[in-house]
């Protein structure tokens, strides 16, 4: 068991997985399924943001709601 007095450097992730602003949600979902709940967003070597698995789930849920609504409208007008 690790001590709470241990330095962060002893336990931090050194090989950080990142993404770019131009990456697709589908691409980063693949990266996140490998137990990476947060991805730093990097542009030209500079950190520009962080995206979380919660952000991705919210985007997917909104897409699914929109798709379901479109299907309901289609069925209602058919």
PEHU-V799079 format. One record per residue. PSI is psi in degrees with one decimal (999 if undefined). D_CENTER is the distance of its C-alpha to the mean C-alpha in Angstrom with 2 decimals. Layout:
PSI_D_CENTER ; PSI_D_CENTER
This chain:
138.5_29.37 ; 150.8_28.06 ; 146.3_29.76 ; -11.4_28.26 ; -3.3_30.49 ; 145.4_28.74 ; 145.2_27.40 ; -38.5_23.65 ; -24.5_24.37 ; -18.6_25.56 ; -5.4_22.34 ; 160.1_19.51 ; 126.8_17.28 ; -34.4_19.14 ; 81.5_17.39 ; 129.0_14.07 ; 130.9_11.45 ; 174.7_10.33 ; 171.1_9.35 ; 158.8_11.51 ; -24.5_11.63 ; -6.9_13.27 ; 150.4_10.78 ; 158.4_10.08 ; -40.8_7.26 ; -41.5_9.31 ; -47.4_9.36 ; -25.5_5.89 ; -39.8_5.99 ; -39.4_9.13 ; -40.0_8.24 ; -26.7_6.18 ; -9.4_9.26 ; 36.5_11.37 ; 33.9_10.97 ; 97.5_8.42 ; -13.8_6.81 ; 137.5_6.10 ; 124.2_6.29 ; 137.4_9.33 ; 122.0_9.92 ; 137.2_13.49 ; 117.5_16.34 ; 44.5_19.66 ; 0.4_19.05 ; 136.7_18.22 ; 124.3_15.23 ; -7.7_14.40 ; -176.5_11.40 ; 135.8_8.34 ; 137.8_4.86 ; 163.7_4.22 ; -31.6_4.01 ; -40.4_6.82 ; -44.7_5.88 ; -43.0_4.63 ; -40.9_7.75 ; -42.9_9.71 ; -45.2_9.45 ; -40.5_10.49 ; -41.7_13.11 ; -41.2_14.48 ; -43.8_14.88 ; -39.6_16.66 ; -43.3_18.81 ; -41.8_19.87 ; -44.6_20.72 ; -41.4_22.69 ; -42.0_24.52 ; -40.5_25.47 ; -40.6_26.82 ; -43.8_28.77 ; -41.8_30.28 ; -45.9_31.20 ; -39.8_32.87 ; -29.5_34.65 ; -2.9_36.16 ; 999_37.12
